[in-house]
Amino acid sequence: MRLLDKLGASVRASYEADRRANPHWFIGSPDGQGSEFLFVENVARMLGCGLDFVRRIPRSELPASKIGARLIFRRADVIAFINSRRDHGAGAKLVPARKVRMPVAREPLQLIAPENAGSFDPVVYVRSLTKGENQRDDKGKTRG
């Protein structure tokens, strides 16, 4: 076998392997609209969404045929699905303005460490905040 024949056989084998692995790449027609039947990947590209979204669309809304492990859609069904979701602008939806929540202090703010005190001890501060409540030490025992 000549070198060009070997190269040609190798290219054909690679093309067929690629065609079996990624059939959605090989759908096309002279008008650029593709064939009548589409794979999930082609429908996802048409809708501008992910593959999982297309697979979750109920079959009552977007009919499909299952051939082996692949879902196949008719182009006319996909176009009908797109048209059924069209927003005709029959009334503007008013979106209420978002309320900004401002924290409200129930008590006047106080300094964490008074200026006349020495160094700040966070343990003493937290204990002063929880004074009167049951406190647990780091072993889970209740202290009063």
C-alpha angles and dihedrals in degrees: 000000000000124000094250091051090052091048091049092050090049092051092048091049091049091048092051093047090050091047091053093046097044110023092159089070092061100056111110146125136198093261092056092239095106127230127310092260124061135190125226091263092055092048091049089052091049092050095040094234141104130282093250091056091054092048091051095053106110113251089232088067100036113021118211139175122227114221109180106314095334129093114220123196130195114237091228091056092051091050090048089050091052091049092048089057094050116129108224093191093241094167132348116258112230114219111202117235113263113254115229110224113218118195112244119210112222092198129033113271117261133193115262094222119021114231094240092055123091123241120338116259111196094196093056090046094052091047089052090053093051096042111144094022124102108266127202124210122223091274093057098253117139117243123191 
